[in-house]
Amino acid sequence: MGIPELKASQVKTLRDTCAEFGAFSQVVPEEKLDGPEFNEAMEEIRNTEQLLILGLIKEITEEHKEKVGRLLSITGRQFRIFQMTDIGTVMFTKEDNKPN
């Protein structure tokens, strides 16, 4: 088993999350709705799952189920909500905005 590595896109997600709100939402991909973008959307899901496994973010969808329910009724799409963990925030917040 190798040492987990972060992709540039994952680092960008973490930096952007720190800079803005400390949280982000993600649409749950559906092949029939996403069409040609489905594979790209699934790759983003895999990236998010790796960040969860590494403990840099945590899922807080359940805490916002009313808002997520409203989004579902408006858009017809499921959403998941994620928040930076303390370790993720410390690692990706610095004056030069680079990982510690």
N, C-alpha and C positions, 0 to 999 in steps of 0.2 A: 504494500500500500504506500503510495507516494504522499508527499507533503502537499496539502491543498494549496492551490494558487488562485489568486483573484485575477480575473480578466479586466482589461481596461474599461470595458462597459460596466462591470460591477463596481469598480472604483468610482467611476463617474456617477453611478446611481447613489452610492454612499455619500460622495462629496455634495452632490446636488441636494440630497435629503438633508444633510447637516446644514447646508447654507440656507435652505428654505424653511421647512416646517418640522423636520425631525421625523416625518412620516410620509408615506406615499401609498397610493392605491394602484391596483393592478387588475385589469379585466381578465376573467377566466376565459381562455380561448375556446372557441367552438368551431370545428372545421366547417360546418355548413354556413356559419356567419362570417368567418374570417377568410374563407376562400384561399387565395394564393398566399396570404400573409400568415396562415395558420402555423406553418413550420417555424417562422421567425418568432411568432408569439409563444410557441412552445419552448423555444430556446430561452426566451426571457423568463419563462416560468422555471426552467431548470437553473438559470442564474440566480433567481430569487431563492429557490430551494437550497442552493449551496450557501447563500448568505445566512439563511436560517440555521443550517447545520453548523456553520462556523460560529454562530452565536452573535453575529454582527447586527442582526435585526430580529424582531419577534413579530408574530402575527397577532393583531389586535382586532380582527374582523368581528369576533363575537362581542367585543365591547361596544361596537358601533353597528349592531345588527339592525337597528331602526333606520339609520341612514343608508345602510347597504340595501335594506328592503325597499326604501324609496327609490334608490338608483335602479334596482331591478324592475320596479314597476314603471319607471320612466323610460329606461333604455332597453329593457328586455335582456339585460346582460348581468351576470354575476360579477361581483367585485370582491377582492380581498384587500385588506388594509394592513400595512406593516409599519413598524416603528423602529427607530434605531435603539439598540440596547446601549447601556452605559459604556460598555467596552467599544462598541462601534463608534459612538460619539467621540470618545477619547482618541481613538485611532485616526479618525478622519476630520478632526477639527484642530487646526493649528493656524498660525498667522499666514504661513505660506500655502495653506490649503493642501498640503501633501501628507501622506500617511506618516505617522511617527515611527 
